[in-house]
């Protein structure tokens, strides 16, 4: 599973990235990668117009807000089930 956190590096983007990493660590999965995307061209190419944004396996899960750890966990669980 690939999780991308989009944001230019503002406090809310950093907080989102940290929350995603904390949830992934708590799940103890080594099959989940977390990537921080700060490049504006990449954001535009992905259709991200509002940050922070969370994308899991190419599906936009959240834009323009800092999601809760519970939300992030639920997204990961839903994306893990076939």
DOBA-342843 format. One line per field, with one value per atom (N, C-alpha, C): residue in one letter; z, y, x; residue number from 1; atom name. Coordinates in steps of 0.1 Angstrom, whole numbers, plus 5000, padded with zeros to 4 digits. Example, Ala and Ser with C-alpha at 12.3 -4.5 7.8 and 13.67 -1.06 7.14 Angstrom:
% residues 2
res A/A/A/S/S/S $
up 5078/5078/5078/5071/5071/5079 $
north 4943/4955/4967/4978/4989/5000 $
east 5132/5123/5132/5128/5137/5129 $
n 1/1/1/2/2/2 $
atom N/CA/C/N/CA/C $
END
This chain:
% residues 82
res X/X/X/X/X/X/X/X/X/X/X/X/X/X/X/X/X/X/X/X/X/X/X/X/X/X/X/X/X/X/X/X/X/X/X/X/X/X/X/X/X/X/X/X/X/X/X/X/X/X/X/X/X/X/X/X/X/X/X/X/X/X/X/X/X/X/X/X/X/X/X/X/X/X/X/X/X/X/X/X/X/X/X/X/X/X/X/X/X/X/X/X/X/X/X/X/X/X/X/X/X/X/X/X/X/X/X/X/X/X/X/X/X/X/X/X/X/X/X/X/X/X/X/X/X/X/X/X/X/X/X/X/X/X/X/X/X/X/X/X/X/X/X/X/X/X/X/X/X/X/X/X/X/X/X/X/X/X/X/X/X/X/X/X/X/X/X/X/X/X/X/X/X/X/X/X/X/X/X/X/X/X/X/X/X/X/X/X/X/X/X/X/X/X/X/X/X/X/X/X/X/X/X/X/X/X/X/X/X/X/X/X/X/X/X/X/X/X/X/X/X/X/X/X/X/X/X/X/X/X/X/X/X/X/X/X/X/X/X/X/X/X/X/X/X/X $
up 5000/5000/5000/4992/4991/4996/5006/5011/5007/5001/4998/5006/5012/5019/5011/5006/4997/5005/5004/5011/5009/5009/5007/5019/5031/5043/5054/5053/5063/5076/5087/5099/5098/5092/5090/5082/5072/5063/5071/5079/5087/5097/5103/5113/5107/5095/5087/5085/5080/5077/5090/5101/5114/5118/5117/5121/5112/5099/5090/5094/5097/5101/5114/5124/5137/5135/5127/5125/5118/5108/5101/5110/5119/5129/5139/5143/5152/5146/5133/5127/5125/5126/5125/5111/5101/5088/5081/5075/5067/5052/5049/5035/5031/5040/5038/5037/5026/5025/5025/5032/5033/5026/5017/5009/5011/5013/5014/5001/4995/4982/4984/4981/4983/4970/4959/4946/4940/4937/4932/4919/4910/4897/4900/4909/4913/4919/4927/4933/4922/4913/4902/4893/4891/4882/4889/4902/4910/4912/4908/4910/4924/4931/4945/4944/4948/4948/4962/4972/4986/4994/5003/5011/5026/5035/5032/5025/5018/5012/5014/5016/5018/5006/5000/4989/4992/4991/4994/4981/4977/4964/4953/4951/4940/4942/4954/4957/4967/4964/4973/4984/4996/5008/5015/5014/5022/5016/5015/5011/5020/5022/5029/5044/5050/5065/5070/5083/5090/5095/5089/5093/5107/5114/5127/5125/5135/5135/5132/5137/5135/5120/5114/5099/5091/5094/5087/5089/5101/5103/5096/5095/5088/5073/5067/5053/5050/5059/5057/5057/5067/5069/5057/5052/5040/5028/5026/5015/5015/5027/5029/5026/5027/5024/5009/5004/4990/4986 $
north 4988/5000/5012/5022/5035/5046/5054/5065/5078/5087/5100/5111/5119/5131/5143/5151/5162/5175/5184/5196/5203/5217/5224/5225/5220/5220/5229/5233/5241/5233/5239/5232/5221/5224/5214/5202/5205/5194/5185/5191/5184/5175/5181/5174/5162/5164/5153/5142/5145/5136/5128/5135/5128/5119/5123/5114/5102/5103/5092/5082/5087/5079/5072/5079/5073/5061/5063/5053/5041/5043/5032/5025/5032/5025/5017/5022/5015/5002/5002/4990/4980/4984/4975/4968/4974/4969/4974/4965/4969/4969/4968/4968/4981/4991/5004/5014/5021/5032/5045/5055/5068/5078/5086/5095/5109/5119/5133/5140/5146/5152/5168/5175/5190/5197/5190/5196/5200/5213/5218/5211/5208/5202/5188/5181/5167/5168/5179/5181/5184/5192/5196/5183/5176/5164/5154/5153/5144/5150/5162/5169/5174/5176/5182/5197/5203/5217/5224/5215/5220/5211/5217/5208/5211/5202/5189/5179/5170/5160/5146/5136/5122/5114/5106/5097/5083/5074/5060/5052/5046/5038/5045/5058/5066/5071/5069/5074/5085/5097/5108/5105/5106/5103/5116/5126/5138/5150/5162/5174/5185/5195/5207/5206/5195/5194/5184/5185/5175/5164/5152/5141/5135/5129/5123/5110/5105/5092/5081/5083/5073/5072/5084/5084/5078/5081/5075/5060/5055/5041/5034/5040/5034/5034/5044/5044/5033/5031/5021/5007/5005/4992/4989/4999/4998/4995/5001/4998/4985/4979/4967/4955/4956/4945/4944/4932/4930/4933 $
east 5008/5000/5009/5005/5012/5003/5008/5001/5009/5003/5010/5003/5011/5006/5011/5002/5005/5004/5014/5014/5027/5027/5039/5049/5044/5053/5048/5035/5029/5027/5023/5021/5011/5000/4989/4993/5001/5006/5016/5024/5034/5026/5016/5008/5001/4996/4989/4999/5011/5021/5025/5027/5030/5019/5007/4996/4995/4997/4997/5008/5020/5031/5029/5022/5019/5009/4999/4989/4996/5004/5011/5020/5027/5036/5028/5017/5008/5003/5000/4995/5006/5019/5030/5032/5027/5028/5040/5048/5060/5056/5044/5040/5033/5033/5028/5039/5039/5049/5042/5049/5044/5053/5048/5056/5050/5059/5055/5057/5047/5048/5047/5057/5057/5058/5060/5062/5048/5047/5034/5030/5039/5036/5030/5036/5030/5016/5014/5001/4991/4994/4985/4982/4992/4991/4981/4981/4973/4959/4957/4944/4942/4952/4951/4951/4940/4939/4939/4937/4937/4945/4954/4962/4959/4963/4969/4960/4965/4957/4964/4955/4960/4954/4963/4960/4965/4956/4959/4957/4968/4968/4961/4964/4959/4945/4939/4925/4926/4921/4921/4911/4916/4908/4904/4913/4910/4918/4911/4918/4914/4923/4920/4917/4921/4919/4929/4931/4939/4930/4931/4923/4927/4917/4920/4927/4933/4940/4930/4918/4907/4903/4902/4899/4910/4922/4933/4933/4931/4931/4920/4908/4897/4900/4906/4910/4920/4930/4939/4933/4924/4917/4909/4901/4892/4900/4912/4920/4928/4929/4936/4927/4914/4905/4902/4902/4899/4885 $
n 1/1/1/2/2/2/3/3/3/4/4/4/5/5/5/6/6/6/7/7/7/8/8/8/9/9/9/10/10/10/11/11/11/12/12/12/13/13/13/14/14/14/15/15/15/16/16/16/17/17/17/18/18/18/19/19/19/20/20/20/21/21/21/22/22/22/23/23/23/24/24/24/25/25/25/26/26/26/27/27/27/28/28/28/29/29/29/30/30/30/31/31/31/32/32/32/33/33/33/34/34/34/35/35/35/36/36/36/37/37/37/38/38/38/39/39/39/40/40/40/41/41/41/42/42/42/43/43/43/44/44/44/45/45/45/46/46/46/47/47/47/48/48/48/49/49/49/50/50/50/51/51/51/52/52/52/53/53/53/54/54/54/55/55/55/56/56/56/57/57/57/58/58/58/59/59/59/60/60/60/61/61/61/62/62/62/63/63/63/64/64/64/65/65/65/66/66/66/67/67/67/68/68/68/69/69/69/70/70/70/71/71/71/72/72/72/73/73/73/74/74/74/75/75/75/76/76/76/77/77/77/78/78/78/79/79/79/80/80/80/81/81/81/82/82/82 $
atom N/CA/C/N/CA/C/N/CA/C/N/CA/C/N/CA/C/N/CA/C/N/CA/C/N/CA/C/N/CA/C/N/CA/C/N/CA/C/N/CA/C/N/CA/C/N/CA/C/N/CA/C/N/CA/C/N/CA/C/N/CA/C/N/CA/C/N/CA/C/N/CA/C/N/CA/C/N/CA/C/N/CA/C/N/CA/C/N/CA/C/N/CA/C/N/CA/C/N/CA/C/N/CA/C/N/CA/C/N/CA/C/N/CA/C/N/CA/C/N/CA/C/N/CA/C/N/CA/C/N/CA/C/N/CA/C/N/CA/C/N/CA/C/N/CA/C/N/CA/C/N/CA/C/N/CA/C/N/CA/C/N/CA/C/N/CA/C/N/CA/C/N/CA/C/N/CA/C/N/CA/C/N/CA/C/N/CA/C/N/CA/C/N/CA/C/N/CA/C/N/CA/C/N/CA/C/N/CA/C/N/CA/C/N/CA/C/N/CA/C/N/CA/C/N/CA/C/N/CA/C/N/CA/C/N/CA/C/N/CA/C/N/CA/C/N/CA/C/N/CA/C/N/CA/C/N/CA/C/N/CA/C/N/CA/C/N/CA/C/N/CA/C/N/CA/C/N/CA/C/N/CA/C/N/CA/C $
END
